[in-house]
């Protein structure tokens, strides 16, 4: 691939990654339609892995499948771009364990910020699902990168 093509891909990827971070910040902290508000709230947290996932699944009929999918699938999908863009932006991130660690750390930062700001809640299930999303994004990058190498050499 030409050097100038790589540079264009880097610039577009950086712009898309920045847009992704802005949208993620909005949806995680400011979207009132998702119940985000700064009203007098207490600290809420879940430290038992799979507790909230099981609760959403067990009460899926009462909550509605949309709420279950928004919580479980949404937490995975919202971190897929994180795992897909980082390897494009930084060659050091083209490592499964690096993406695993960075996805976990970024998710931990988000969850701690939600706990401290009392917007949303700290949930280890979200840590798990977000990290899974980052890893899926990395696998998408890996597949696309292999296809690119096969096609362009």
N, CA and C atoms as an extended XYZ file, in Angstrom:
459
Properties=species:S:1:pos:R:3:atomname:S:1:resname:S:1:resid:I:1 pbc="F F F"
N         0.845       -1.171        0.000 N   UNK     1
C         0.000        0.000        0.000 CA  UNK     1
C         0.893        1.236        0.000 C   UNK     1
N         0.482        2.244       -0.739 N   UNK     2
C         1.250        3.477       -0.825 CA  UNK     2
C         1.266        4.197        0.512 C   UNK     2
N         2.361        4.919        0.722 N   UNK     3
C         2.523        5.653        1.977 CA  UNK     3
C         1.435        6.711        2.148 C   UNK     3
N         1.087        7.389        1.066 N   UNK     4
C         0.066        8.437        1.157 CA  UNK     4
C        -1.319        7.842        1.419 C   UNK     4
N        -1.588        6.641        0.919 N   UNK     5
C        -2.854        5.965        1.197 CA  UNK     5
C        -2.932        5.596        2.669 C   UNK     5
N        -1.821        5.095        3.220 N   UNK     6
C        -1.785        4.773        4.650 CA  UNK     6
C        -2.045        6.013        5.490 C   UNK     6
N        -1.459        7.138        5.079 N   UNK     7
C        -1.632        8.389        5.825 CA  UNK     7
C        -3.103        8.831        5.802 C   UNK     7
N        -3.755        8.702        4.635 N   UNK     8
C        -5.169        9.059        4.530 CA  UNK     8
C        -6.023        8.168        5.428 C   UNK     8
N        -5.705        6.874        5.442 N   UNK     9
C        -6.444        5.934        6.298 CA  UNK     9
C        -6.268        6.310        7.761 C   UNK     9
N        -5.056        6.692        8.140 N   UNK    10
C        -4.779        7.110        9.525 CA  UNK    10
C        -5.605        8.344        9.897 C   UNK    10
N        -5.648        9.323        8.999 N   UNK    11
C        -6.370       10.571        9.279 CA  UNK    11
C        -7.870       10.306        9.400 C   UNK    11
N        -8.421        9.555        8.461 N   UNK    12
C        -9.853        9.233        8.505 CA  UNK    12
C       -10.167        8.418        9.764 C   UNK    12
N        -9.318        7.452       10.078 N   UNK    13
C        -9.533        6.622       11.272 CA  UNK    13
C        -9.477        7.458       12.542 C   UNK    13
N        -8.538        8.395       12.612 N   UNK    14
C        -8.434        9.266       13.790 CA  UNK    14
C        -9.694       10.112       13.928 C   UNK    14
N       -10.191       10.642       12.825 N   UNK    15
C       -11.425       11.427       12.867 CA  UNK    15
C       -12.619       10.596       13.297 C   UNK    15
N       -12.731        9.397       12.748 N   UNK    16
C       -13.839        8.506       13.123 CA  UNK    16
C       -13.729        8.064       14.584 C   UNK    16
N       -12.509        7.821       15.045 N   UNK    17
C       -12.310        7.421       16.437 CA  UNK    17
C       -12.700        8.560       17.379 C   UNK    17
N       -12.348        9.791       17.030 N   UNK    18
C       -12.726       10.947       17.836 CA  UNK    18
C       -14.248       11.110       17.859 C   UNK    18
N       -14.882       10.962       16.694 N   UNK    19
C       -16.337       11.024       16.625 CA  UNK    19
C       -16.979        9.923       17.479 C   UNK    19
N       -16.414        8.730       17.415 N   UNK    20
C       -16.884        7.608       18.239 CA  UNK    20
C       -16.793        7.956       19.730 C   UNK    20
N       -15.663        8.511       20.160 N   UNK    21
C       -15.490        8.856       21.575 CA  UNK    21
C       -16.477        9.932       22.016 C   UNK    21
N       -16.749       10.900       21.146 N   UNK    22
C       -17.720       11.943       21.469 CA  UNK    22
C       -19.119       11.338       21.615 C   UNK    22
N       -19.506       10.499       20.671 N   UNK    23
C       -20.831        9.853       20.734 CA  UNK    23
C       -20.943        8.944       21.954 C   UNK    23
N       -19.903        8.176       22.230 N   UNK    24
C       -19.907        7.288       23.389 CA  UNK    24
C       -20.063        8.093       24.673 C   UNK    24
N       -19.338        9.190       24.797 N   UNK    25
C       -19.431       10.050       25.976 CA  UNK    25
C       -20.849       10.589       26.134 C   UNK    25
N       -21.434       11.024       25.030 N   UNK    26
C       -22.794       11.545       25.092 CA  UNK    26
C       -23.768       10.470       25.583 C   UNK    26
N       -23.729        9.299       24.953 N   UNK    27
C       -24.683        8.246       25.316 CA  UNK    27
C       -24.458        7.707       26.726 C   UNK    27
N       -23.222        7.663       27.179 N   UNK    28
C       -22.949        7.117       28.506 CA  UNK    28
C       -23.218        8.103       29.642 C   UNK    28
N       -23.107        9.406       29.353 N   UNK    29
C       -23.197       10.367       30.443 CA  UNK    29
C       -24.275       11.439       30.303 C   UNK    29
N       -24.727       11.721       29.095 N   UNK    30
C       -25.608       12.870       28.918 CA  UNK    30
C       -26.958       12.565       28.280 C   UNK    30
N       -27.168       11.393       27.719 N   UNK    31
C       -28.413       11.087       27.001 CA  UNK    31
C       -29.561       10.934       27.985 C   UNK    31
N       -30.404       11.945       28.074 N   UNK    32
C       -31.536       11.909       28.999 CA  UNK    32
C       -32.537       10.831       28.615 C   UNK    32
N       -32.619       10.504       27.326 N   UNK    33
C       -33.541        9.459       26.894 CA  UNK    33
C       -33.143        8.087       27.425 C   UNK    33
N       -31.890        7.954       27.853 N   UNK    34
C       -31.418        6.697       28.445 CA  UNK    34
C       -31.407        6.753       29.964 C   UNK    34
N       -32.055        7.776       30.517 N   UNK    35
C       -32.153        7.884       31.974 CA  UNK    35
C       -30.930        8.507       32.619 C   UNK    35
N       -30.126        9.194       31.831 N   UNK    36
C       -28.938        9.849       32.393 CA  UNK    36
C       -29.330       11.230       32.885 C   UNK    36
N       -29.134       11.472       34.160 N   UNK    37
C       -29.414       12.801       34.695 CA  UNK    37
C       -28.533       12.998       35.924 C   UNK    37
N       -28.419       14.255       36.321 N   UNK    38
C       -27.593       14.578       37.476 CA  UNK    38
C       -28.440       14.851       38.712 C   UNK    38
N       -29.644       14.334       38.736 N   UNK    39
C       -30.519       14.514       39.889 CA  UNK    39
C       -29.878       13.851       41.108 C   UNK    39
N       -30.408       14.173       42.264 N   UNK    40
C       -29.896       13.588       43.497 CA  UNK    40
C       -29.977       12.073       43.419 C   UNK    40
N       -28.858       11.421       43.190 N   UNK    41
C       -28.816        9.969       43.068 CA  UNK    41
C       -27.821        9.414       44.066 C   UNK    41
N       -27.985        8.154       44.347 N   UNK    42
C       -27.044        7.471       45.210 CA  UNK    42
C       -26.046        6.714       44.353 C   UNK    42
N       -24.962        6.316       44.966 N   UNK    43
C       -23.994        5.486       44.267 CA  UNK    43
C       -24.617        4.112       44.034 C   UNK    43
N       -24.575        3.647       42.803 N   UNK    44
C       -25.082        2.315       42.497 CA  UNK    44
C       -23.980        1.507       41.846 C   UNK    44
N       -23.912        0.249       42.243 N   UNK    45
C       -22.851       -0.600       41.703 CA  UNK    45
C       -23.247       -2.066       41.816 C   UNK    45
N       -22.618       -2.881       40.978 N   UNK    46
C       -22.773       -4.332       41.012 CA  UNK    46
C       -21.379       -4.928       40.919 C   UNK    46
N       -21.001       -5.703       41.901 N   UNK    47
C       -19.673       -6.313       41.925 CA  UNK    47
C       -19.718       -7.823       41.716 C   UNK    47
N       -20.900       -8.362       41.359 N   UNK    48
C       -21.061       -9.800       41.142 CA  UNK    48
C       -21.183      -10.071       39.640 C   UNK    48
N       -20.174      -10.744       39.094 N   UNK    49
C       -20.145      -11.015       37.661 CA  UNK    49
C       -21.361      -11.831       37.231 C   UNK    49
N       -21.989      -11.425       36.169 N   UNK    50
C       -23.167      -12.029       35.526 CA  UNK    50
C       -24.467      -11.811       36.298 C   UNK    50
N       -24.453      -11.062       37.388 N   UNK    51
C       -25.681      -10.819       38.163 CA  UNK    51
C       -26.694      -10.009       37.350 C   UNK    51
N       -26.259       -8.893       36.775 N   UNK    52
C       -27.174       -8.045       36.009 CA  UNK    52
C       -27.566       -8.700       34.689 C   UNK    52
N       -26.646       -9.405       34.067 N   UNK    53
C       -26.963      -10.120       32.827 CA  UNK    53
C       -28.062      -11.139       33.110 C   UNK    53
N       -27.905      -11.904       34.184 N   UNK    54
C       -28.913      -12.903       34.561 CA  UNK    54
C       -30.237      -12.240       34.920 C   UNK    54
N       -30.174      -11.124       35.624 N   UNK    55
C       -31.399      -10.412       36.007 CA  UNK    55
C       -32.149       -9.936       34.766 C   UNK    55
N       -31.420       -9.337       33.828 N   UNK    56
C       -32.066       -8.888       32.594 CA  UNK    56
C       -32.670      -10.070       31.834 C   UNK    56
N       -31.927      -11.175       31.794 N   UNK    57
C       -32.431      -12.340       31.055 CA  UNK    57
C       -33.636      -12.966       31.761 C   UNK    57
N       -33.577      -13.100       33.081 N   UNK    58
C       -34.671      -13.723       33.836 CA  UNK    58
C       -35.956      -12.897       33.785 C   UNK    58
N       -35.834      -11.596       33.719 N   UNK    59
C       -36.997      -10.715       33.698 CA  UNK    59
C       -37.243      -10.117       32.307 C   UNK    59
N       -36.807      -10.822       31.286 N   UNK    60
C       -36.918      -10.315       29.909 CA  UNK    60
C       -38.357      -10.077       29.487 C   UNK    60
N       -39.283      -10.880       29.981 N   UNK    61
C       -40.679      -10.691       29.594 CA  UNK    61
C       -41.254       -9.426       30.219 C   UNK    61
N       -40.896       -9.146       31.463 N   UNK    62
C       -41.376       -7.944       32.129 CA  UNK    62
C       -40.685       -6.696       31.594 C   UNK    62
N       -39.371       -6.794       31.354 N   UNK    63
C       -38.596       -5.643       30.893 CA  UNK    63
C       -38.781       -5.377       29.410 C   UNK    63
N       -39.026       -6.416       28.660 N   UNK    64
C       -39.115       -6.305       27.207 CA  UNK    64
C       -37.773       -6.656       26.579 C   UNK    64
N       -37.857       -7.308       25.450 N   UNK    65
C       -36.629       -7.755       24.788 CA  UNK    65
C       -35.755       -6.584       24.357 C   UNK    65
N       -36.363       -5.446       24.060 N   UNK    66
C       -35.579       -4.269       23.658 CA  UNK    66
C       -34.646       -3.832       24.788 C   UNK    66
N       -35.130       -3.850       26.023 N   UNK    67
C       -34.295       -3.459       27.162 CA  UNK    67
C       -33.175       -4.460       27.386 C   UNK    67
N       -33.483       -5.733       27.220 N   UNK    68
C       -32.469       -6.782       27.384 CA  UNK    68
C       -31.383       -6.626       26.326 C   UNK    68
N       -31.794       -6.447       25.075 N   UNK    69
C       -30.817       -6.283       23.994 CA  UNK    69
C       -30.019       -4.989       24.151 C   UNK    69
N       -30.691       -3.926       24.570 N   UNK    70
C       -29.985       -2.655       24.765 CA  UNK    70
C       -28.895       -2.797       25.822 C   UNK    70
N       -29.188       -3.531       26.876 N   UNK    71
C       -28.199       -3.693       27.939 CA  UNK    71
C       -27.095       -4.664       27.539 C   UNK    71
N       -27.446       -5.839       27.121 N   UNK    72
C       -26.446       -6.875       26.864 CA  UNK    72
C       -25.716       -6.635       25.542 C   UNK    72
N       -26.468       -6.576       24.452 N   UNK    73
C       -25.849       -6.390       23.137 CA  UNK    73
C       -25.274       -4.982       23.009 C   UNK    73
N       -25.978       -4.000       23.549 N   UNK    74
C       -25.512       -2.612       23.474 CA  UNK    74
C       -24.153       -2.409       24.116 C   UNK    74
N       -23.924       -3.042       25.253 N   UNK    75
C       -22.629       -2.913       25.923 CA  UNK    75
C       -21.500       -3.552       25.126 C   UNK    75
N       -21.810       -4.585       24.384 N   UNK    76
C       -20.794       -5.214       23.525 CA  UNK    76
C       -20.543       -4.328       22.305 C   UNK    76
N       -21.613       -3.965       21.617 N   UNK    77
C       -21.504       -3.214       20.363 CA  UNK    77
C       -20.847       -1.851       20.561 C   UNK    77
N       -21.104       -1.197       21.685 N   UNK    78
C       -20.544        0.145       21.876 CA  UNK    78
C       -19.023        0.141       22.004 C   UNK    78
N       -18.408       -0.999       22.261 N   UNK    79
C       -16.949       -1.046       22.361 CA  UNK    79
C       -16.273       -1.706       21.160 C   UNK    79
N       -17.050       -2.194       20.209 N   UNK    80
C       -16.456       -2.782       19.000 CA  UNK    80
C       -15.588       -1.760       18.260 C   UNK    80
N       -16.053       -0.512       18.060 N   UNK    81
C       -15.181        0.453       17.375 CA  UNK    81
C       -13.861        0.710       18.114 C   UNK    81
N       -13.899        0.654       19.427 N   UNK    82
C       -12.675        0.860       20.213 CA  UNK    82
C       -11.619       -0.169       19.809 C   UNK    82
N       -12.011       -1.432       19.759 N   UNK    83
C       -11.073       -2.498       19.407 CA  UNK    83
C       -10.714       -2.529       17.935 C   UNK    83
N       -11.552       -1.948       17.093 N   UNK    84
C       -11.281       -1.948       15.654 CA  UNK    84
C       -10.403       -0.766       15.230 C   UNK    84
N       -10.585        0.391       15.849 N   UNK    85
C        -9.832        1.578       15.438 CA  UNK    85
C        -8.443        1.673       16.042 C   UNK    85
N        -8.275        1.234       17.279 N   UNK    86
C        -6.957        1.371       17.921 CA  UNK    86
C        -5.818        0.724       17.132 C   UNK    86
N        -5.986       -0.489       16.603 N   UNK    87
C        -4.890       -1.081       15.834 CA  UNK    87
C        -4.560       -0.310       14.548 C   UNK    87
N        -5.540        0.406       14.014 N   UNK    88
C        -5.292        1.234       12.830 CA  UNK    88
C        -4.479        2.452       13.225 C   UNK    88
N        -4.785        3.003       14.382 N   UNK    89
C        -4.136        4.230       14.831 CA  UNK    89
C        -2.762        4.009       15.437 C   UNK    89
N        -2.532        2.831       15.994 N   UNK    90
C        -1.252        2.572       16.660 CA  UNK    90
C        -0.840        1.122       16.425 C   UNK    90
N         0.289        0.935       15.787 N   UNK    91
C         0.772       -0.417       15.472 CA  UNK    91
C         1.003       -1.257       16.735 C   UNK    91
N         1.330       -0.617       17.849 N   UNK    92
C         1.560       -1.360       19.097 CA  UNK    92
C         0.277       -2.015       19.603 C   UNK    92
N        -0.869       -1.516       19.127 N   UNK    93
C        -2.155       -2.066       19.554 CA  UNK    93
C        -2.597       -3.224       18.661 C   UNK    93
N        -1.721       -3.714       17.818 N   UNK    94
C        -2.067       -4.849       16.951 CA  UNK    94
C        -1.711       -6.163       17.628 C   UNK    94
N        -2.142       -6.268       18.853 N   UNK    95
C        -1.856       -7.417       19.685 CA  UNK    95
C        -3.109       -7.720       20.503 C   UNK    95
N        -3.533       -8.968       20.485 N   UNK    96
C        -4.748       -9.360       21.188 CA  UNK    96
C        -4.722       -8.942       22.656 C   UNK    96
N        -3.621       -9.227       23.346 N   UNK    97
C        -3.554       -8.941       24.779 CA  UNK    97
C        -3.518       -7.442       25.058 C   UNK    97
N        -2.934       -6.681       24.138 N   UNK    98
C        -2.916       -5.222       24.295 CA  UNK    98
C        -4.341       -4.670       24.176 C   UNK    98
N        -5.081       -5.146       23.180 N   UNK    99
C        -6.466       -4.690       23.009 CA  UNK    99
C        -7.325       -5.149       24.180 C   UNK    99
N        -7.112       -6.370       24.638 N   UNK   100
C        -7.841       -6.879       25.803 CA  UNK   100
C        -7.616       -5.960       27.003 C   UNK   100
N        -6.367       -5.627       27.272 N   UNK   101
C        -6.034       -4.773       28.408 CA  UNK   101
C        -6.567       -3.358       28.219 C   UNK   101
N        -6.391       -2.781       27.030 N   UNK   102
C        -6.857       -1.411       26.792 CA  UNK   102
C        -8.379       -1.313       26.843 C   UNK   102
N        -9.061       -2.308       26.301 N   UNK   103
C       -10.529       -2.318       26.360 CA  UNK   103
C       -11.007       -2.398       27.800 C   UNK   103
N       -10.380       -3.270       28.574 N   UNK   104
C       -10.743       -3.390       29.986 CA  UNK   104
C       -10.463       -2.081       30.728 C   UNK   104
N        -9.289       -1.502       30.503 N   UNK   105
C        -8.913       -0.274       31.207 CA  UNK   105
C        -9.834        0.889       30.841 C   UNK   105
N       -10.159        1.014       29.554 N   UNK   106
C       -11.049        2.093       29.137 CA  UNK   106
C       -12.449        1.886       29.727 C   UNK   106
N       -12.917        0.646       29.720 N   UNK   107
C       -14.213        0.341       30.311 CA  UNK   107
C       -14.206        0.624       31.813 C   UNK   107
N       -13.124        0.278       32.479 N   UNK   108
C       -12.995        0.556       33.912 CA  UNK   108
C       -13.027        2.060       34.172 C   UNK   108
N       -12.371        2.837       33.326 N   UNK   109
C       -12.413        4.293       33.441 CA  UNK   109
C       -13.848        4.805       33.305 C   UNK   109
N       -14.567        4.294       32.321 N   UNK   110
C       -15.963        4.694       32.103 CA  UNK   110
C       -16.816        4.322       33.311 C   UNK   110
N       -16.683        3.092       33.779 N   UNK   111
C       -17.498        2.635       34.912 CA  UNK   111
C       -17.187        3.426       36.183 C   UNK   111
N       -15.933        3.701       36.446 N   UNK   112
C       -15.561        4.501       37.628 CA  UNK   112
C       -16.101        5.925       37.519 C   UNK   112
N       -16.043        6.491       36.325 N   UNK   113
C       -16.578        7.832       36.105 CA  UNK   113
C       -18.085        7.844       36.330 C   UNK   113
N       -18.774        6.795       35.872 N   UNK   114
C       -20.214        6.706       36.109 CA  UNK   114
C       -20.506        6.599       37.608 C   UNK   114
N       -19.707        5.843       38.320 N   UNK   115
C       -19.916        5.699       39.764 CA  UNK   115
C       -19.691        7.023       40.487 C   UNK   115
N       -18.582        7.663       40.197 N   UNK   116
C       -18.230        8.912       40.884 CA  UNK   116
C       -19.231       10.020       40.567 C   UNK   116
N       -19.630       10.101       39.289 N   UNK   117
C       -20.556       11.162       38.878 CA  UNK   117
C       -22.010       10.826       39.180 C   UNK   117
N       -22.265        9.577       39.612 N   UNK   118
C       -23.621        9.103       39.907 CA  UNK   118
C       -24.525        9.141       38.675 C   UNK   118
N       -23.921        9.003       37.504 N   UNK   119
C       -24.668        8.914       36.252 CA  UNK   119
C       -24.446        7.502       35.749 C   UNK   119
N       -25.495        6.697       35.763 N   UNK   120
C       -25.311        5.282       35.472 CA  UNK   120
C       -24.832        4.584       36.733 C   UNK   120
N       -24.260        3.416       36.555 N   UNK   121
C       -23.793        2.666       37.717 CA  UNK   121
C       -22.530        1.904       37.358 C   UNK   121
N       -21.763        1.574       38.365 N   UNK   122
C       -20.581        0.748       38.178 CA  UNK   122
C       -21.050       -0.702       38.150 C   UNK   122
N       -20.744       -1.397       37.067 N   UNK   123
C       -21.241       -2.760       36.895 CA  UNK   123
C       -20.141       -3.631       36.293 C   UNK   123
N       -19.743       -4.679       37.009 N   UNK   124
C       -18.701       -5.567       36.480 CA  UNK   124
C       -19.187       -6.312       35.240 C   UNK   124
N       -20.491       -6.495       35.105 N   UNK   125
C       -21.020       -7.108       33.886 CA  UNK   125
C       -20.735       -6.212       32.679 C   UNK   125
N       -20.859       -4.895       32.873 N   UNK   126
C       -20.523       -3.955       31.801 CA  UNK   126
C       -19.042       -4.030       31.464 C   UNK   126
N       -18.197       -4.168       32.481 N   UNK   127
C       -16.757       -4.329       32.230 CA  UNK   127
C       -16.512       -5.543       31.329 C   UNK   127
N       -17.157       -6.643       31.661 N   UNK   128
C       -17.011       -7.868       30.877 CA  UNK   128
C       -17.522       -7.674       29.451 C   UNK   128
N       -18.739       -7.133       29.314 N   UNK   129
C       -19.349       -6.976       28.000 CA  UNK   129
C       -18.589       -5.959       27.137 C   UNK   129
N       -18.161       -4.855       27.745 N   UNK   130
C       -17.393       -3.848       27.004 CA  UNK   130
C       -16.063       -4.411       26.529 C   UNK   130
N       -15.389       -5.155       27.394 N   UNK   131
C       -14.116       -5.770       27.017 CA  UNK   131
C       -14.323       -6.773       25.890 C   UNK   131
N       -15.400       -7.540       25.969 N   UNK   132
C       -15.738       -8.472       24.897 CA  UNK   132
C       -15.948       -7.716       23.586 C   UNK   132
N       -16.616       -6.590       23.642 N   UNK   133
C       -16.823       -5.770       22.452 CA  UNK   133
C       -15.512       -5.287       21.850 C   UNK   133
N       -14.577       -4.851       22.701 N   UNK   134
C       -13.267       -4.422       22.212 CA  UNK   134
C       -12.522       -5.548       21.531 C   UNK   134
N       -12.607       -6.747       22.097 N   UNK   135
C       -11.948       -7.919       21.514 CA  UNK   135
C       -12.599       -8.290       20.177 C   UNK   135
N       -13.919       -8.227       20.098 N   UNK   136
C       -14.606       -8.493       18.828 CA  UNK   136
C       -14.167       -7.476       17.774 C   UNK   136
N       -14.058       -6.218       18.176 N   UNK   137
C       -13.569       -5.184       17.258 CA  UNK   137
C       -12.175       -5.487       16.757 C   UNK   137
N       -11.318       -5.993       17.642 N   UNK   138
C        -9.962       -6.364       17.243 CA  UNK   138
C        -9.991       -7.502       16.225 C   UNK   138
N       -10.864       -8.482       16.431 N   UNK   139
C       -10.968       -9.582       15.469 CA  UNK   139
C       -11.489       -9.089       14.118 C   UNK   139
N       -12.395       -8.134       14.142 N   UNK   140
C       -12.866       -7.541       12.886 CA  UNK   140
C       -11.704       -6.847       12.178 C   UNK   140
N       -10.915       -6.078       12.938 N   UNK   141
C        -9.728       -5.441       12.352 CA  UNK   141
C        -8.793       -6.488       11.763 C   UNK   141
N        -8.533       -7.559       12.512 N   UNK   142
C        -7.602       -8.603       12.059 CA  UNK   142
C        -8.066       -9.235       10.756 C   UNK   142
N        -9.349       -9.563       10.663 N   UNK   143
C        -9.898      -10.158        9.441 CA  UNK   143
C        -9.777       -9.176        8.275 C   UNK   143
N       -10.156       -7.935        8.500 N   UNK   144
C       -10.073       -6.925        7.437 CA  UNK   144
C        -8.626       -6.686        7.012 C   UNK   144
N        -7.723       -6.665        7.961 N   UNK   145
C        -6.308       -6.451        7.658 CA  UNK   145
C        -5.742       -7.617        6.839 C   UNK   145
N        -6.130       -8.831        7.185 N   UNK   146
C        -5.675       -9.996        6.407 CA  UNK   146
C        -6.241       -9.970        4.993 C   UNK   146
N        -7.487       -9.588        4.852 N   UNK   147
C        -8.084       -9.483        3.522 CA  UNK   147
C        -7.378       -8.405        2.704 C   UNK   147
N        -7.065       -7.282        3.341 N   UNK   148
C        -6.344       -6.199        2.662 CA  UNK   148
C        -4.970       -6.668        2.203 C   UNK   148
N        -4.259       -7.358        3.083 N   UNK   149
C        -2.924       -7.861        2.716 CA  UNK   149
C        -3.006       -8.881        1.585 C   UNK   149
N        -4.017       -9.706        1.615 N   UNK   150
C        -4.173      -10.724        0.571 CA  UNK   150
C        -4.483      -10.062       -0.776 C   UNK   150
N        -5.309       -9.027       -0.718 N   UNK   151
C        -5.722       -8.341       -1.948 CA  UNK   151
C        -4.623       -7.425       -2.486 C   UNK   151
N        -3.967       -6.659       -1.600 N   UNK   152
C        -2.977       -5.676       -2.033 CA  UNK   152
C        -1.530       -6.157       -1.901 C   UNK   152
N        -1.334       -7.276       -1.241 N   UNK   153
C         0.004       -7.832       -1.106 CA  UNK   153
C         0.780       -7.363        0.073 C   UNK   153
